[in-house]
């Protein structure tokens, strides 16, 4: 029988000629790679995973232990301890935590994407610490134990979210009216047309850090900073003013230093990525608020333009370790998260909140870090609380405050109400809702103890000021400054959520007592909202009003509450979908 020989298939002559440059994804797809790191241009445009080969000098893998423990309930002893009794849990630690519900390990992040990122130089601490950035000794010590790969991983993960959302917003085809996509075309030379776009390109043609010659931290910062103040066009100056005068007030609500209104703008005028993020957020805000009178109202396309310019800058600047740990990147992440909040996409917003958590955790940043880092942490937690409540999940943070009430100023007392609210939202999550009855009862008692402890330590600033009586169903409660009024609303919103979700025991008398307590808390929330007319407090106030609406039953009170919710929404343009309409569906 004749032996049939298979004809040898000869490889193309060009096969393997360019197999040592570019990322693995581009080589596999036979595309020209611009070799940008951590993510190359073609992969960003096509929304593909960008992976560089194993031949790099140093590669680390993102593993399960580096993912945030978002679904891990506290152990019974840890969960039921007060802040003054509980040792601080270092957020850089990755010890396994077991569920109090059934004893199983609930570390459920094994489905996180596998990412391999080449590292060309070790991570270094941020040398740029302005005089008003007070660093906590606890943070400094903990920060020295945080490895470079963890810092890089967190930053690259967040950038991946940014790139994915940008690609999903609009495919850059060059035909969308009002948007210039040319700067995303990696096959052509982009000619900047504005001073900001020119500054955005400052990081485009720089070599990888330490490939040619090592640099000091300070000299490396010069590679991703604008050498001079960025000049803004007249319409961009309007957007910048809108951020400083309006939007920053929301973010600075619990920051007595108001650093997003005072310090962050000074960072932005020398950092194109942060400036583009600010203008994107301001554009989106003005497009949602036609009542704000300006000569040239921006549309959503204008916001996308600045969003993509942020993406372009961050992709290039991410190669520098000093940028990965900079205050500029921290501020940019929070502003982009706020942009997603205004944009109305719950899933995208939640993913960015998690991205901010990654970066903060990699640098051991929390409420007691001091300076701008603390301000960003509190602003992020306020956003995460609402997103977690809406999704019925736990908040991302598991940090426990160390500071005790006698050592706290009145603003810190107000902020503590936010942290307690986060614990109550965790209690209302689906995960902790599955715990056994004894644990639920014990945990509810501990949370009520935290709420009572907060109330006992209120200072005179939280006392209502005299007001004229009203014929409305609710009586006005005037607390100034508005930050303290919002803290009081948050406290009573937490009371409502706890009473609505704790196991009901004690018979009819306990039921009547519980109903009266719910109505009292709802009246306080609505009374405080009646005296608030500023944008800064309207975001949190609207959220508390929605929670109060869950237990308001009579028609007259419901109608007045809807008026208060709608007035908050008119002042801010948020949320995009009406909370009032949702309450009507609940009441129906």
C-alpha positions as CSV (number, residue, x, y, z in Angstrom):
1,X,0.0,0.0,0.0
2,X,1.4,3.3,-1.0
3,X,2.4,5.7,1.7
4,X,0.7,9.0,1.4
5,X,3.0,11.8,2.4
6,X,1.4,15.0,3.6
7,X,2.7,18.0,1.7
8,X,4.8,20.3,3.9
9,X,3.1,23.6,4.3
10,X,5.7,26.3,3.9
11,X,5.5,29.3,6.1
12,X,5.2,32.7,4.4
13,X,8.6,34.3,3.9
14,X,7.6,37.3,6.0
15,X,6.6,35.1,8.9
16,X,8.4,35.9,12.1
17,X,10.2,39.0,10.9
18,X,8.5,41.4,13.4
19,X,7.9,39.0,16.3
20,X,10.1,40.7,18.9
21,X,8.4,44.1,19.1
22,X,5.0,45.2,20.1
23,X,2.4,43.6,22.3
24,X,1.4,40.0,21.9
25,X,-2.2,41.0,20.8
26,X,-1.0,43.1,17.9
27,X,1.6,40.5,16.8
28,X,-1.1,37.8,16.8
29,X,-3.4,40.0,14.7
30,X,-0.6,41.2,12.4
31,X,-1.2,44.9,13.4
32,X,1.3,47.7,13.7
33,X,1.8,48.3,17.4
34,X,2.9,51.7,18.8
35,X,4.4,49.8,21.8
36,X,2.8,52.2,24.3
37,X,2.7,50.8,27.9
38,X,0.7,49.7,29.8
39,X,-1.8,49.6,27.0
40,X,-0.9,50.2,23.3
41,X,-3.0,52.4,21.0
42,X,-4.5,49.8,18.7
43,X,-5.6,47.7,21.7
44,X,-7.3,50.7,23.3
45,X,-9.1,51.6,20.0
46,X,-10.3,48.1,19.5
47,X,-11.1,47.5,23.2
48,X,-8.8,44.4,23.4
49,X,-6.7,43.0,26.2
50,X,-3.1,44.4,25.7
51,X,-0.5,41.9,26.9
52,X,3.2,42.1,26.5
53,X,5.2,38.9,26.1
54,X,7.0,36.9,28.7
55,X,10.4,38.1,27.4
56,X,10.1,41.3,29.4
57,X,12.6,41.7,32.2
58,X,10.0,41.6,35.0
59,X,6.4,40.5,34.8
60,X,3.9,40.2,37.6
61,X,0.5,38.7,37.5
62,X,-2.7,40.1,39.0
63,X,-3.9,37.3,41.3
64,X,-7.0,36.8,43.4
65,X,-5.3,38.0,46.5
66,X,-4.9,41.5,45.0
67,X,-8.6,42.0,44.3
68,X,-10.7,44.1,46.6
69,X,-12.6,42.1,49.2
70,X,-16.0,43.6,48.3
71,X,-18.0,40.6,49.1
72,X,-16.4,39.5,52.4
73,X,-18.6,40.0,55.5
74,X,-17.0,40.8,58.8
75,X,-16.4,38.2,61.3
76,X,-18.9,38.4,64.2
77,X,-16.4,39.9,66.6
78,X,-14.9,42.4,64.1
79,X,-18.3,43.4,62.8
80,X,-19.8,43.9,66.2
81,X,-16.9,46.0,67.6
82,X,-17.1,49.8,67.8
83,X,-14.5,52.0,66.2
84,X,-12.9,52.7,69.5
85,X,-12.6,48.9,70.3
86,X,-11.6,47.6,66.9
87,X,-8.0,47.5,65.7
88,X,-7.5,49.2,62.4
89,X,-7.3,46.7,59.5
90,X,-4.6,47.7,57.2
91,X,-6.1,47.8,53.7
92,X,-2.9,46.4,52.2
93,X,-3.3,43.1,54.0
94,X,-4.9,40.2,52.2
95,X,-5.7,37.7,54.9
96,X,-8.6,35.5,54.2
97,X,-11.8,36.6,55.9
98,X,-14.7,34.1,56.6
99,X,-18.4,34.8,56.5
100,X,-20.3,35.0,59.8
101,X,-23.3,33.5,58.0
102,X,-22.1,30.0,57.1
103,X,-18.4,29.8,57.7
104,X,-17.5,29.6,54.0
105,X,-14.8,31.6,52.5
106,X,-16.6,34.3,50.5
107,X,-13.7,35.7,48.7
108,X,-15.5,35.8,45.4
109,X,-13.2,37.7,43.1
110,X,-11.6,34.8,41.4
111,X,-13.3,35.8,38.2
112,X,-11.3,39.0,38.0
113,X,-9.4,39.3,34.6
114,X,-5.9,37.9,34.5
115,X,-3.5,40.7,33.6
116,X,0.2,40.6,33.0
117,X,2.0,43.9,33.1
118,X,5.7,44.5,32.4
119,X,7.5,46.6,35.0
120,X,10.7,48.4,34.0
121,X,11.4,50.1,37.3
122,X,10.4,49.8,40.9
123,X,7.7,52.0,42.3
124,X,8.7,54.9,44.3
125,X,6.8,57.1,46.8
126,X,5.4,60.4,45.6
127,X,8.0,63.2,46.2
128,X,5.5,65.9,45.6
129,X,3.9,66.7,49.0
130,X,2.6,70.3,49.2
131,X,2.7,72.0,52.5
132,X,-1.0,71.5,53.1
133,X,-0.8,67.7,52.6
134,X,-0.5,66.4,56.1
135,X,0.6,62.8,56.1
136,X,-0.4,60.4,58.9
137,X,2.5,58.5,60.5
138,X,0.3,55.4,60.3
139,X,-0.1,55.8,56.6
140,X,3.6,56.5,56.0
141,X,4.6,53.3,57.8
142,X,2.0,51.2,56.1
143,X,2.9,52.8,52.7
144,X,6.5,51.5,52.9
145,X,5.2,48.0,53.0
146,X,3.1,48.3,49.8
147,X,4.9,46.7,46.9
148,X,5.5,48.4,43.6
149,X,3.5,45.9,41.5
150,X,0.4,46.5,43.7
151,X,0.6,50.2,42.9
152,X,1.1,49.6,39.2
153,X,-1.6,47.0,39.1
154,X,-4.2,49.3,40.7
155,X,-3.4,52.2,38.3
156,X,-3.5,50.0,35.2
157,X,-6.8,48.4,36.3
158,X,-8.4,51.7,36.6
159,X,-7.0,52.8,33.3
160,X,-8.5,49.7,31.7
161,X,-11.9,50.8,33.0
162,X,-11.4,54.2,31.6
163,X,-10.4,52.9,28.1
164,X,-13.3,50.4,28.0
165,X,-15.9,53.0,28.9
166,X,-14.5,55.4,26.3
167,X,-14.6,52.8,23.6
168,X,-18.2,52.0,24.5
169,X,-19.3,55.6,24.6
170,X,-18.7,56.1,20.9
171,X,-16.6,54.4,18.3
172,X,-14.1,57.0,16.9
173,X,-15.0,56.9,13.2
174,X,-14.2,60.5,12.5
175,X,-17.7,61.3,11.4
176,X,-19.4,62.3,14.7
177,X,-20.3,65.9,14.5
178,X,-18.6,68.1,17.0
179,X,-15.9,65.6,18.1
180,X,-12.3,65.6,16.8
181,X,-11.1,62.0,16.9
182,X,-7.8,62.7,15.1
183,X,-5.7,62.5,18.3
184,X,-6.8,58.8,18.7
185,X,-5.5,57.9,15.2
186,X,-2.2,56.3,15.9
187,X,-1.3,56.0,12.2
188,X,-1.2,59.7,11.6
189,X,0.4,62.7,13.3
190,X,-2.1,64.6,15.4
191,X,-1.7,68.3,15.1
192,X,-2.9,70.0,18.4
193,X,-5.2,72.9,17.7
194,X,-5.6,74.3,21.3
195,X,-3.1,75.0,24.0
196,X,-4.7,72.2,26.2
197,X,-4.5,69.7,23.4
198,X,-0.9,70.6,22.9
199,X,-0.2,70.2,26.6
200,X,-2.0,66.8,26.4
201,X,0.6,65.6,23.9
202,X,3.5,66.3,26.2
203,X,3.9,62.7,27.2
204,X,3.6,61.2,23.7
205,X,7.2,60.9,22.5
206,X,9.0,60.0,25.7
207,X,10.9,56.7,26.2
208,X,10.1,54.2,28.9
209,X,11.4,55.2,32.3
210,X,14.9,54.0,33.0
211,X,15.3,52.3,29.6
212,X,18.0,54.8,28.5
213,X,19.0,56.5,31.7
214,X,17.6,56.6,35.3
215,X,15.9,59.7,36.5
216,X,15.3,61.2,39.9
217,X,11.7,61.4,41.1
218,X,11.6,65.1,40.7
219,X,13.0,65.1,37.2
220,X,10.6,62.3,36.2
221,X,7.7,64.5,37.3
222,X,8.8,67.0,34.7
223,X,8.1,64.4,32.0
224,X,4.4,64.3,32.7
225,X,3.8,67.8,33.9
226,X,3.2,70.9,31.7
227,X,6.3,73.1,31.9
228,X,4.1,76.2,32.2
229,X,0.5,77.1,33.2
230,X,-2.0,75.7,30.6
231,X,-3.7,78.4,28.8
232,X,-7.5,77.9,28.3
233,X,-9.8,79.1,25.6
234,X,-12.6,81.4,26.7
235,X,-15.2,78.6,26.5
236,X,-12.8,76.4,28.5
237,X,-12.4,79.0,31.1
238,X,-16.2,79.1,31.6
239,X,-16.1,75.3,32.2
240,X,-13.2,75.7,34.6
241,X,-15.0,78.4,36.6
242,X,-18.2,76.2,36.7
243,X,-16.1,73.4,38.2
244,X,-14.6,75.7,40.9
245,X,-17.8,77.6,41.8
246,X,-20.3,74.7,41.6
247,X,-19.1,71.2,41.1
248,X,-16.2,71.3,43.6
249,X,-18.7,72.2,46.3
250,X,-20.4,68.8,46.0
251,X,-17.1,67.0,46.3
252,X,-15.9,69.3,49.2
253,X,-19.0,68.9,51.2
254,X,-17.3,67.1,54.1
255,X,-13.9,68.8,53.6
256,X,-13.5,71.9,55.7
257,X,-10.4,72.9,53.6
258,X,-12.5,72.8,50.4
259,X,-9.5,71.4,48.5
260,X,-11.2,70.6,45.2
261,X,-12.1,74.3,45.1
262,X,-8.8,75.6,46.3
263,X,-5.9,73.2,45.8
264,X,-7.0,70.8,42.9
265,X,-7.4,73.7,40.4
266,X,-3.7,74.6,41.0
267,X,-2.7,71.0,40.2
268,X,-4.9,71.1,37.1
269,X,-3.3,74.1,35.5
270,X,0.0,72.1,35.3
271,X,-1.5,68.7,34.6
272,X,-3.3,68.1,31.3
273,X,-5.0,64.9,32.3
274,X,-6.6,66.4,35.4
275,X,-7.6,69.5,33.5
276,X,-9.2,67.5,30.7
277,X,-11.1,65.4,33.3
278,X,-12.4,68.6,35.0
279,X,-13.6,70.1,31.7
280,X,-15.3,66.8,30.8
281,X,-17.2,66.8,34.1
282,X,-18.1,70.4,33.8
283,X,-19.3,70.0,30.2
284,X,-21.5,67.1,31.3
285,X,-22.9,69.1,34.2
286,X,-23.8,72.1,32.1
287,X,-25.4,69.9,29.4
288,X,-27.7,68.5,32.1
289,X,-28.5,71.9,33.5
290,X,-29.9,74.2,30.7
291,X,-31.1,76.6,33.4
292,X,-27.5,77.7,33.9
293,X,-27.1,80.6,31.5
294,X,-23.9,80.7,29.5
295,X,-23.1,82.0,26.1
296,X,-22.2,78.7,24.4
297,X,-23.9,75.8,26.3
298,X,-21.9,72.6,25.7
299,X,-23.4,69.4,24.6
300,X,-22.5,65.8,25.5
301,X,-20.1,65.5,22.5
302,X,-18.0,68.3,24.0
303,X,-17.8,66.3,27.2
304,X,-16.7,63.2,25.3
305,X,-14.0,65.2,23.5
306,X,-12.4,66.1,26.9
307,X,-13.0,62.5,28.2
308,X,-11.0,61.1,25.3
309,X,-8.2,63.6,25.8
310,X,-8.0,62.5,29.4
311,X,-7.8,58.9,28.2
312,X,-5.0,59.8,25.7
313,X,-2.9,61.6,28.4
314,X,-3.4,58.9,31.1
315,X,-2.4,56.1,28.8
316,X,1.0,57.7,28.1
317,X,1.6,59.1,31.6
318,X,0.9,55.8,33.3
319,X,4.4,54.5,32.4
320,X,5.9,56.8,35.0
321,X,5.8,55.5,38.6
322,X,5.6,59.0,40.1
323,X,2.4,59.5,38.1
324,X,0.9,56.3,39.4
325,X,1.2,57.5,43.0
326,X,0.5,61.2,42.4
327,X,-2.2,63.4,43.8
328,X,-3.0,64.4,40.2
329,X,-4.0,60.8,39.4
330,X,-6.0,60.4,42.6
331,X,-8.0,63.6,41.8
332,X,-8.5,62.5,38.2
333,X,-9.9,59.1,39.2
334,X,-12.5,60.8,41.5
335,X,-13.5,63.3,38.9
336,X,-14.0,60.6,36.3
337,X,-16.1,58.7,38.8
338,X,-18.2,61.8,39.3
339,X,-18.5,62.1,35.5
340,X,-19.9,58.5,35.4
341,X,-22.3,59.4,38.2
342,X,-23.7,62.3,36.2
343,X,-23.8,60.2,33.0
344,X,-26.4,58.0,34.6
345,X,-24.9,54.6,33.9
346,X,-25.0,52.7,37.2
347,X,-22.7,49.8,36.1
348,X,-20.0,52.1,34.7
349,X,-20.2,54.3,37.8
350,X,-19.8,51.2,40.1
351,X,-16.8,49.9,38.1
352,X,-15.1,53.3,38.4
353,X,-15.8,53.4,42.1
354,X,-14.1,50.1,42.4
355,X,-11.2,51.4,40.4
356,X,-10.8,54.3,42.8
357,X,-10.8,51.8,45.6
358,X,-8.0,49.8,44.0
359,X,-5.8,52.8,43.7
360,X,-6.6,54.1,47.3
361,X,-6.0,50.6,48.7
362,X,-2.7,50.2,46.9
363,X,-1.4,53.3,48.6
364,X,-3.2,52.7,52.0
365,X,-5.3,55.8,51.7
366,X,-8.3,56.3,54.1
367,X,-10.1,59.0,56.0
368,X,-7.3,59.7,58.4
369,X,-4.5,59.9,55.8
370,X,-4.7,63.7,55.9
371,X,-4.8,66.4,53.2
372,X,-6.2,65.9,49.8
373,X,-6.0,62.1,50.2
374,X,-8.6,62.2,53.0
375,X,-10.8,64.6,51.0
376,X,-10.8,62.2,48.1
377,X,-11.5,59.2,50.3
378,X,-14.6,60.8,51.9
379,X,-15.9,62.1,48.6
380,X,-15.5,58.6,47.1
381,X,-17.2,57.0,50.1
382,X,-20.2,59.3,49.7
383,X,-20.6,58.1,46.1
384,X,-20.0,54.5,46.9
385,X,-22.6,54.5,49.7
386,X,-25.4,55.5,47.3
387,X,-24.2,53.1,44.5
388,X,-24.0,50.2,47.0
389,X,-27.5,51.1,48.4
390,X,-29.0,51.1,44.9
391,X,-27.3,47.8,44.0
392,X,-27.9,46.2,47.4
393,X,-24.3,45.3,47.7
394,X,-21.6,46.1,50.4
395,X,-19.5,49.2,50.1
396,X,-16.0,48.5,48.8
397,X,-14.1,49.8,51.9
398,X,-13.5,47.7,55.0
399,X,-11.4,50.3,56.8
400,X,-12.3,51.1,60.5
401,X,-11.5,54.5,61.9
402,X,-9.1,54.9,64.8
403,X,-9.9,58.4,66.0
404,X,-12.3,58.7,69.0
405,X,-14.9,61.4,69.4
406,X,-13.1,63.4,72.1
407,X,-10.2,63.9,69.7
408,X,-12.4,64.9,66.7
409,X,-13.5,68.4,65.5
410,X,-17.1,69.1,64.5
411,X,-16.4,68.4,60.8
412,X,-14.9,65.0,61.7
413,X,-17.9,64.2,63.7
414,X,-20.1,65.1,60.7
415,X,-18.0,62.8,58.5
416,X,-18.3,59.9,61.0
417,X,-22.0,59.8,60.2
418,X,-21.1,58.9,56.6
419,X,-18.9,56.0,57.8
420,X,-21.7,54.7,60.0
421,X,-24.1,55.0,57.1
422,X,-21.7,52.8,55.1
423,X,-21.9,50.1,57.8
424,X,-25.7,50.2,57.7
425,X,-25.7,49.9,53.9
426,X,-23.5,46.8,54.3
427,X,-26.1,45.4,56.8
428,X,-28.8,46.0,54.1
429,X,-26.9,44.2,51.4
430,X,-28.0,40.9,49.9
431,X,-24.9,39.2,51.3
432,X,-25.4,40.1,54.9
433,X,-29.2,39.6,54.5
434,X,-28.4,35.9,54.1
435,X,-26.8,35.7,57.5
436,X,-28.5,33.7,60.3
437,X,-31.1,35.4,62.6
438,X,-28.9,35.6,65.8
439,X,-26.1,37.3,63.9
440,X,-28.6,39.8,62.3
441,X,-30.1,40.7,65.6
442,X,-26.7,41.2,67.3
443,X,-25.3,43.2,64.4
444,X,-28.4,45.5,64.4
445,X,-27.9,46.1,68.1
446,X,-24.3,47.1,67.5
447,X,-25.2,49.4,64.6
448,X,-27.8,51.1,66.8
449,X,-25.1,51.5,69.4
450,X,-22.9,53.3,66.9
451,X,-25.8,55.6,65.9
452,X,-26.5,56.4,69.5
453,X,-22.9,57.1,70.3
454,X,-22.7,59.5,67.4
455,X,-25.8,61.4,68.6
456,X,-24.3,61.7,72.2
457,X,-21.2,63.4,70.9
458,X,-22.8,66.1,68.8
459,X,-21.5,69.6,69.4
460,X,-23.4,72.8,69.5
461,X,-22.9,73.3,65.8
462,X,-25.4,70.6,65.1
463,X,-28.2,72.3,67.1
464,X,-31.0,73.8,64.9
465,X,-31.2,77.6,64.7
466,X,-34.5,79.4,65.2
467,X,-36.8,79.5,62.2
468,X,-40.3,80.7,61.4
469,X,-43.0,78.1,61.7
470,X,-44.5,76.7,58.6
471,X,-48.0,75.6,57.6
472,X,-46.4,72.7,55.6
473,X,-46.8,69.2,56.8
474,X,-43.1,69.3,57.8
475,X,-41.5,72.0,60.0
476,X,-38.3,73.5,58.8
477,X,-35.1,72.6,60.6
478,X,-32.3,75.1,60.0
479,X,-28.8,73.7,60.7
480,X,-25.8,75.6,59.5
481,X,-23.4,75.1,57.9
482,X,-25.2,72.8,55.4
483,X,-22.6,70.1,56.0
484,X,-23.9,69.5,59.5
485,X,-27.5,69.5,58.3
486,X,-26.6,66.8,55.7
487,X,-24.9,64.8,58.5
488,X,-28.1,64.9,60.5
489,X,-30.0,63.7,57.4
490,X,-27.6,60.9,56.9
491,X,-27.9,59.9,60.5
492,X,-31.7,59.6,60.3
493,X,-31.5,57.9,56.9
494,X,-29.3,55.3,58.5
495,X,-31.9,54.9,61.3
496,X,-34.6,54.3,58.7
497,X,-32.6,51.7,56.8
498,X,-31.6,49.9,60.0
499,X,-35.2,49.7,61.2
500,X,-36.6,48.6,57.8
501,X,-34.0,45.8,57.5
502,X,-33.5,44.4,61.1
503,X,-35.5,41.4,62.2
504,X,-38.9,42.4,63.6
505,X,-39.4,41.0,67.1
506,X,-41.3,42.1,70.2
507,X,-44.9,42.0,69.1
508,X,-47.4,44.8,68.5
509,X,-46.0,47.3,70.9
510,X,-42.6,47.0,69.3
511,X,-44.1,47.5,65.9
512,X,-45.9,50.7,66.9
513,X,-42.7,52.0,68.4
514,X,-40.8,51.2,65.3
515,X,-43.4,53.0,63.1
516,X,-43.3,56.1,65.2
517,X,-39.5,56.2,65.0
518,X,-39.5,55.9,61.2
519,X,-41.9,58.8,61.0
520,X,-39.7,60.9,63.3
521,X,-36.7,60.3,61.2
522,X,-38.5,61.1,58.0
523,X,-39.8,64.4,59.4
524,X,-36.2,65.4,60.4
525,X,-34.9,64.6,56.9
526,X,-37.6,66.6,55.2
527,X,-37.4,69.5,57.7
528,X,-33.7,69.9,57.1
529,X,-34.2,69.7,53.3
530,X,-36.7,72.6,53.5
531,X,-33.9,75.0,54.5
532,X,-31.3,73.9,52.0
533,X,-31.0,75.9,48.8
534,X,-27.4,75.2,47.8
535,X,-26.1,72.8,45.2
536,X,-23.4,71.3,47.5
537,X,-25.9,69.7,49.9
538,X,-28.5,68.8,47.3
539,X,-26.9,65.6,46.1
540,X,-26.8,64.0,49.5
541,X,-30.0,65.6,50.6
542,X,-31.9,64.0,47.6
543,X,-30.6,60.6,48.5
544,X,-31.7,61.0,52.1
545,X,-35.1,62.2,51.0
546,X,-35.5,59.1,48.8
547,X,-34.8,56.9,51.8
548,X,-37.3,58.9,53.9
549,X,-39.8,58.3,51.2
550,X,-39.7,54.6,51.8
551,X,-41.6,55.0,55.1
552,X,-43.8,58.1,54.4
553,X,-47.4,56.9,54.1
554,X,-49.9,59.7,54.0
555,X,-50.6,61.4,50.7
556,X,-49.9,65.0,51.9
557,X,-46.5,64.1,53.2
558,X,-45.7,62.2,50.0
559,X,-46.5,65.2,47.8
560,X,-44.4,67.6,49.9
561,X,-41.5,65.1,49.9
562,X,-41.7,64.8,46.1
563,X,-41.5,68.6,45.8
564,X,-38.3,68.6,47.9
565,X,-36.8,65.8,45.8
566,X,-37.6,67.6,42.6
567,X,-36.1,70.9,43.9
568,X,-32.8,69.1,44.7
569,X,-32.8,67.6,41.2
570,X,-33.4,70.9,39.5
571,X,-30.4,72.5,41.4
572,X,-28.0,69.8,40.4
573,X,-29.3,68.0,37.3
574,X,-28.8,64.7,39.1
575,X,-29.9,62.0,39.0
576,X,-30.7,61.7,35.3
577,X,-33.7,59.5,36.1
578,X,-36.2,60.9,38.5
579,X,-36.1,59.7,42.0
580,X,-39.6,61.1,42.4
581,X,-41.0,58.9,39.7
582,X,-39.4,55.9,41.4
583,X,-41.0,56.8,44.7
584,X,-44.4,57.0,43.0
585,X,-44.0,53.5,41.8
586,X,-43.1,52.3,45.3
587,X,-46.1,54.0,46.8
588,X,-48.5,52.8,44.1
